[in-house]
Amino acid sequence: MRNLRNVRYDGWSLPTQFRERSVTAATWDLANDSVLCTLGPTENDALIELVRVDARSKSQKHTVLASWDAPCPNADLSCDEVLSLHYFGDSLTACLVLAGGDIIVVREEPMPGEDRIEIMGSVDAGITAAVWSPDEELLAITTKADTVVFMSRSFEGITDVSMTPEDLKASNHVSVGWGKKETQFKGKGAKALRDPTMPEKIDEGVLSPNDDSRVSISWRGDGAYLAISTIEGGARRIIRVYSREGILDSVSEPVDGLEGTISWRPAGNLIAGIQRLENRVDVVFFERNGLRHGQFSLRLTPEQMALSEQHIRLSWNSDSTVLAVIMSDCTQLWTMGNYHWYLKQEIKTNTAPLLPCNPIIWHPEKPLLLVTAASNSINVVEYVFTTARGSTTPPHDHGLVAVIDGQSIKVTPFMAANIPPPMALHEITVNSNAADVAFNGDSSIAVLHQQGISLFEYKNVSASGSPPTLNGRYTFEKTESPEGFYQQISFSQNNEILVLQQYKGDSVIRRYGFNEDSGRMEEKLQDSPTSTISLLSTFNEGGLIQPFVQDMSGSLYSLGSGVHSQLQCRFPMNLPWVEIAPRDDSHIAFGMSANGHLYANTRLLVKNCTSFLVTPAHLIFTTTSHLIKFVHITDVDSLEVPPDDPEIDERCRSIERGARLVTAMPTSANLVLQMPRGNVETIYPRAMVVAGIRKLIKEKNYRKAFTNCRTQRVDMNILYDHAPEQFLANVPLFIDQVKKITYIDLFLSSLREEDVTQTMYKETRVLPGRESGVPHPNGTNSANQQNADPVNTSNSKVNRICDAFLDVLKTRTATNLQNIITANVCKSPPALEDGLLVVAKLMKEDSAMADKAVEHICFLADVNKLYENALGLYDLDLALLVAQQSQKDPREYLPFMQKLQEMPELRRRFSIDDFLARHTKALGHLHALDAFSEVVAYTQKHSLYHSALALYRYNPTQHDTLTELYAQYLESKSNFKEAALAYESLSNYVKATSCYLSSGPSQWRETLFSALSQTPPLSGAPLIDLATSLYDALIESKDYFAAGTIQLDYLSSIENAARTFCKGYFFADAMHLVALKQKPELLESVIDPGLAEALASSTELLAECKAQLLAQVPRIRELRIKALADPLAFYEGERGGDGDVPDDVSVAASSRVSTNRSLFTRYTGKGSQGQSIGTAGTGGGKRGRELEGRRAVCMRRSIWLLVWGD
């Protein structure tokens, strides 16, 4: 789908001082990016001059490097001839091979002892052809003695090989009939049994009448083999293939009319040659083994066929993409795609004919740069591969693509017809071979060809529409052709046509349009820019086409209204591929260099681009990593190129190796790619699809947005999540546009609480804040963020949408009944009862619609749940209707339904709720029936005490009965405290005392209260036994203050009470008690021993803490010093290089230490083994625990300051 477009045409004509001379050979000088050529020798003058030409300079600078006389040593030649001119850029040396046999070297910077011009050798028999290998290490020479000589870079002979008739036996060819008619299936005809490998006609190798008897040599691209075409025995033209070592590999099969030129494709698979037949001339291809492998016919005019002296030459470019066919009057450039050969360009030979030997020299590093050499001039011509595509801006994005094939232009609108090349939907024809083609939106096509301009009008861009029709033409005057070279064509405003021409070394822009008076196309204006123009193209701005040009420095100029105005955007260098995207009041120019650097104005985006195009929303490009990427068009500095991660980023997608962009159609959210072999593929990238859906939502075109979501499998939640408020306000519009009932159901059933604009499609749009260069902190759109809580149904996104649909659909029951059911069922949680109520209402109004509704709701939800919900509505007819839609056996539900039908209303409701395990509602029905005995039994069966107590809160007798049952239930479940409270509310203090006592010592006050509240109150021995048991329990739980209170108040033991206070460190309370009761003797017998015991325990604790500090602090300091000295080795666990840490020292606790409680676990009391020393020494009272906590905090602070403090 790509065309060749000319971007450079520089010429050099012989200056006045060389008017009597003629160019005889030319080659590339890679070191100086210039051209070397030789002038002479001729029959009248044996002088040879070596000239370097700077063809890019307007002044046509040239430098004579050397000159010498070269008389021909061979008497058979009227004058010598330069057969090969090659320049070695590494040594600044030129090598010339002359037909007379001399091999001459010209050194620009000779070393001491070297001559500037030196004859390195001579072949006495004479030389017929000579070519250097691609790696410049071997020189292959054929001589008039039918020998092949291989010479090294230092011109030492490697091997000599004779070409003899015996070489024809080297290959025993067996033809398998590549593409031949005789190899095709013919059924059971007369020739069915004939051997298909034997052709009907066998070529004998008859010479062409136009054969020039020259010898041709062509190397394979890797330099491993070379092919030599010679005439054997004066009767047959054959091609010999030799290896690099001079070993004969194969000989070609006989081909009638085969001419002398050959060119081995650098890729290595084909050797191209010319076969002249009676009525046509073919380019034929050979494999390395000498067998034919396809051909194509040249499109020659009768005049060209009649030329008897025309010798056609062939030459492949360096990357094997273009085959140059050189004829006497022109040079044609052919490319191949999908096994079809396209004639892409034709370069006319307007002055002297091209040289007979090496008329075209391709640049070895720049594949589409070539030199054409004639006897009086040298032209440097450069092309680029471009795709002639139509507009990518909606609504004109029909995917129009034009492919040049000689005089035929293949036009295909990919939106209407996805036709693979070489076919096309339409083919338009011009008078001569086309050079360039341009589109004006989707209505006009302009074709630049060799003889003029043709303008076509395309009225109906559809698959069934008529082809483009010729609307006007302009024929160039014949006087223009020798002086100028037409390069590119484009449109301007008012359907005017602009043509870029190189005229006498300057760029000229010619403007053509229709004359309103005559109605004919004519030239209106001629403009000569001050700088050389390399590109002429257009961009769309505000619906109008705007032409622009690019000069050699990378500056861009607008050509609107015929006035040159420089655009604000520019490139750091000249770029062959450019597209401009309008952005607010400015422009962004995107351009790609030949080495794959993609620029946005002067900013380099990527370095591995292979093709790109621009839509209003995206910059789309392919990379050498076989990825296609999408960049949202924003400000130049804010353009974000996605990473190479197609698995998680939808702006990046994997494509086939070598695929390139053809065109994009944002309206249909797809783009077309062409594979290396020529076939095309249409894909729907998620980035374009989602961008198109968002645009449609913004335009409130919900019908098309829904269709795109459905077709491209995009989550339909985006229809709401992209613009929630707009969607809820336009639900009637959505329903009216979508219309189809099943489509509305599909949307409702696809709803989820997730906000897809924050998850699935977060990376496919321009993020808020990116416009001003400030990205959102979380990379998400906070304006659309929904804090939906699936549990909170009042804030549920799904419920909001369903309620909005129900509000609209409640007046459209006749047409959208199914959608009403779906909206209820799709709520979160599903509103099955609401849906069933709709069915129940329809059962009374329209039974047919009710049947359809219940069938639909049973399809959406679990029929068993629907059956239960229908029963829960106490509507037996509705439940029976739902049960009939299920797989239930009628013998299961019909008897149950009949039984329910016979019951009274309240009893039926109780039975239904009991069946559905809705026990609370069933209990309410029993209360309404005033069946208290059943209430009691049902309450005990299902533990419904809270509900029962609430129902009978105003009936004291029943309430007390239920409370006693509840207390018994709590006591059986070991909830003694709650049971005691229940018994206490019933004044059953005996049971309350028992339950309080069982609940634990913390309830000792409530226990004693209940015991003293009994009738009669508990006293004497039972009260003492109760107090004693409580005292023992409190001692065990270390509540010494409460235990001392019981000893004082209920056991009347002052001594034991003081002793208990001392155990809990309540010394002040103990001394107050002794003084209050006037027992001074207890100070010495109880208080003093308690103080001594407490002092001993505290002293022991402090000693242990001191010992641990003295043992651990030095080690901690040592570790701190090591951490500061070498943090990496310390924290990574690597041993330093000094080796001063002993093996038996470890920071981690040993197994012996880990089994005991550490210093701090003794303070906290949370160790795994052993008894807490601190607790044992200080007691378990509240004040003791506070003291232990304060000590632990002080110890931690002391250690921290000691280790890390300054």
Stockholm file with secondary structure:
# STOCKHOLM 1.0

chainA/1-1206         MRNLRNVRYDGWSLPTQFRERSVTAATWDLANDSVLCTLGPTENDALIELVRVDARSKSQKHTVLASWDAPCPNADLSCDEVLSLHYFGDSLTACLVLAGGDIIVVREEPMPGEDRIEIMGSVDAGITAAVWSPDEELLAITTKADTVVFMSRSFEGITDVSMTPEDLKASNHVSVGWGKKETQFKGKGAKALRDPTMPEKIDEGVLSPNDDSRVSISWRGDGAYLAISTIEGGARRIIRVYSREGILDSVSEPVDGLEGTISWRPAGNLIAGIQRLENRVDVVFFERNGLRHGQFSLRLTPEQMALSEQHIRLSWNSDSTVLAVIMSDCTQLWTMGNYHWYLKQEIKTNTAPLLPCNPIIWHPEKPLLLVTAASNSINVVEYVFTTARGSTTPPHDHGLVAVIDGQSIKVTPFMAANIPPPMALHEITVNSNAADVAFNGDSSIAVLHQQGISLFEYKNVSASGSPPTLNGRYTFEKTESPEGFYQQISFSQNNEILVLQQYKGDSVIRRYGFNEDSGRMEEKLQDSPTSTISLLSTFNEGGLIQPFVQDMSGSLYSLGSGVHSQLQCRFPMNLPWVEIAPRDDSHIAFGMSANGHLYANTRLLVKNCTSFLVTPAHLIFTTTSHLIKFVHITDVDSLEVPPDDPEIDERCRSIERGARLVTAMPTSANLVLQMPRGNVETIYPRAMVVAGIRKLIKEKNYRKAFTNCRTQRVDMNILYDHAPEQFLANVPLFIDQVKKITYIDLFLSSLREEDVTQTMYKETRVLPGRESGVPHPNGTNSANQQNADPVNTSNSKVNRICDAFLDVLKTRTATNLQNIITANVCKSPPALEDGLLVVAKLMKEDSAMADKAVEHICFLADVNKLYENALGLYDLDLALLVAQQSQKDPREYLPFMQKLQEMPELRRRFSIDDFLARHTKALGHLHALDAFSEVVAYTQKHSLYHSALALYRYNPTQHDTLTELYAQYLESKSNFKEAALAYESLSNYVKATSCYLSSGPSQWRETLFSALSQTPPLSGAPLIDLATSLYDALIESKDYFAAGTIQLDYLSSIENAARTFCKGYFFADAMHLVALKQKPELLESVIDPGLAEALASSTELLAECKAQLLAQVPRIRELRIKALADPLAFYEGERGGDGDVPDDVSVAASSRVSTNRSLFTRYTGKGSQGQSIGTAGTGGGKRGRELEGRRAVCMRRSIWLLVWGD
#=GR chainA/1-1206 SS CCEEEEEEEEEEECCGGGTTCCEEEEEEETTTTEEEEEECCCSSCCEEEEEEEETTSTTCEEEEEEEEECCCSCTTCSSCCEEEEEEETTTTEEEEEETTSEEEEEESSCCTTCCSEEEEEECTTCEEEEEECTTSSEEEEEETTSEEEEEETTCCEEEEEECCGGGGGGCCCCCCCTTCGGGSCCTTSTTTTSCTTSCSSCCCCBCCTTCCCCCEEEECTTSSEEEEEEEETTTEEEEEEEETTSCEEEECCCCTTEEEEEEECTTSSCEEEEEECSSCEEEEEECTTSCEEEEEECCCCHHHHHCTTCCCEEEECTTSSCEEEECSSEEEEEEEETTEEEEEEEEECCSSCBCSSCCEEECSSSTTEEEEEBSSEEEEEEEEEECEECCCSTTSCCCEEEEEETTEEEEEETTTCCCCTTCCSEEEECSSCEEEEEEETTTEEEEEESSEEEEEECCCCSTTSCCCEEEEEEECCTTTTTTEEEEEEEECGGGCEEEEEEETTEEEEEEEEECTTTCCEEEEEEECCSSCEEEEEEEEETTEEEEEEEETTSEEEECGGGCCEEEEEECSSCCSEEEEEEETTEEEEEEECTTSCEEETTEEEESCEEEEEECSSEEEEEETTSEEEEEECCCGGGCCCCCSCTTTCTTEEECCTTCEEEEEETTTTEEEEECTTSCEEEECCHHHHHHHHHHHHHTTCHHHHHHHHHHHTCCTTHHHHTSHHHHHHTHHHHHHHHCCHHHHHHHHHTCCSSCTTTTTTGGGSCCTTTTTTCCCTTSSCGGGCCCCCSSCGGGCHHHHHHHHHHHHHTTCHHHHHHHHHHHHHTSSSCCHHHHHHHHHHHHHHCHHHHHHHHHHHHHHSCHHHHHHHHHHTTCHHHHHHHHHTSSCCHHHHHHHHHHHHHSCHHHHHHHHHHHTTCHHHHHHHHHHHTCHHHHHHHHHHHTCHHHHHHHTTTCHHHHHHHHHHHHHHHHHTTCHHHHHHHHHHTTCHHHHHHHHHHHCGGGHHHHHHHHHTSSSCCCSHHHHHHHHHHHHHHHHTTCHHHHHHHHHHTSCCHHHHHHHHHHTTCHHHHHHHHHHTTCTHHIIIIIHHHHHHHHHHHHHHHHHHHHHHHHHHHHHHHHHHHHHHCHHHHHHTCCCSSCCSCTTCCSSCCHHHHTSCCHHHHHHTCCSSSCCHHHHHHCSSHHHHHHHHHHHHHHHHHHHHHHHCC
#=GC SS_cons          CCEEEEEEEEEEECCGGGTTCCEEEEEEETTTTEEEEEECCCSSCCEEEEEEEETTSTTCEEEEEEEEECCCSCTTCSSCCEEEEEEETTTTEEEEEETTSEEEEEESSCCTTCCSEEEEEECTTCEEEEEECTTSSEEEEEETTSEEEEEETTCCEEEEEECCGGGGGGCCCCCCCTTCGGGSCCTTSTTTTSCTTSCSSCCCCBCCTTCCCCCEEEECTTSSEEEEEEEETTTEEEEEEEETTSCEEEECCCCTTEEEEEEECTTSSCEEEEEECSSCEEEEEECTTSCEEEEEECCCCHHHHHCTTCCCEEEECTTSSCEEEECSSEEEEEEEETTEEEEEEEEECCSSCBCSSCCEEECSSSTTEEEEEBSSEEEEEEEEEECEECCCSTTSCCCEEEEEETTEEEEEETTTCCCCTTCCSEEEECSSCEEEEEEETTTEEEEEESSEEEEEECCCCSTTSCCCEEEEEEECCTTTTTTEEEEEEEECGGGCEEEEEEETTEEEEEEEEECTTTCCEEEEEEECCSSCEEEEEEEEETTEEEEEEEETTSEEEECGGGCCEEEEEECSSCCSEEEEEEETTEEEEEEECTTSCEEETTEEEESCEEEEEECSSEEEEEETTSEEEEEECCCGGGCCCCCSCTTTCTTEEECCTTCEEEEEETTTTEEEEECTTSCEEEECCHHHHHHHHHHHHHTTCHHHHHHHHHHHTCCTTHHHHTSHHHHHHTHHHHHHHHCCHHHHHHHHHTCCSSCTTTTTTGGGSCCTTTTTTCCCTTSSCGGGCCCCCSSCGGGCHHHHHHHHHHHHHTTCHHHHHHHHHHHHHTSSSCCHHHHHHHHHHHHHHCHHHHHHHHHHHHHHSCHHHHHHHHHHTTCHHHHHHHHHTSSCCHHHHHHHHHHHHHSCHHHHHHHHHHHTTCHHHHHHHHHHHTCHHHHHHHHHHHTCHHHHHHHTTTCHHHHHHHHHHHHHHHHHTTCHHHHHHHHHHTTCHHHHHHHHHHHCGGGHHHHHHHHHTSSSCCCSHHHHHHHHHHHHHHHHTTCHHHHHHHHHHTSCCHHHHHHHHHHTTCHHHHHHHHHHTTCTHHIIIIIHHHHHHHHHHHHHHHHHHHHHHHHHHHHHHHHHHHHHHCHHHHHHTCCCSSCCSCTTCCSSCCHHHHTSCCHHHHHHTCCSSSCCHHHHHHCSSHHHHHHHHHHHHHHHHHHHHHHHCC
//
